[in-house]
Structures are given as structure tokens and as C-alpha cells.
């Protein structure tokens, strides 16, 4: 009976080891797939950000290259927003000046009509 119990325990241990091996293979496969997806994502980001820099060299894109490119785009975006705000202020100022000039012209016209 002890031998049967040992065989059963052994069999159970072997089954658990096989299951652990199967899970390990699945995890390794998932990790590999995730790595491939990351590389694909980095390459796509670089292609969108800078088509000439990505894919044409045949090298994989590093995280730092992606980070640098995203930072560059972010900085350019910030500069564009600042320029837009500056142009909006300038436009508002010019519109105010135009309104003032138009009002002055109206006053001048009215004065001229009165003189005639």
C-alpha cells in the first residue's frame, strides 16, 4: 500500500511539474509576443513621428529614440501654442486699433459733413 501511495504521490508530482512546464512555456511565449509588440509599437511611433528615421535603417528603434522624438514633438507643440497665443494677442490688438481708426474716421466724416 505504501508503494501505491508513493506511486500516486510521484504521479501527482510529475503532473504538477508538467503543468508548471506548460505554464512556463506559455509565459515565455507571452513575454516574447509582448516584446515583439513593443518593438512594433516603437517602430510605428517613430514612423509617425519621423518617417525617414524609422524603418529605413533596418535597425530596431530604442526606447530613448522614441522618448526623444515624443519630447521633440511635445516641445514643438508647446512652441506652436505659444506662437498661436502671441498671434491672437497681436490680432486682438490690431482689431482694437482698426476699431479705433474706424471710429475716428466716422467722427471725421461727421465733422466734414457739418462743415459742408
Secondary structure, 3 states (H helix, E strand, C coil): CHHHHHHHHHHHHHHHHHHHHHHHHHHHHHHHHHHHHHHHHHHHHHHHHCCCCCCCCCCCCCHHHHHHHHHHHHHHHHHHHHHHHHHHHHHHHHHHHHHHHHHHHHHHHHHHHHHC
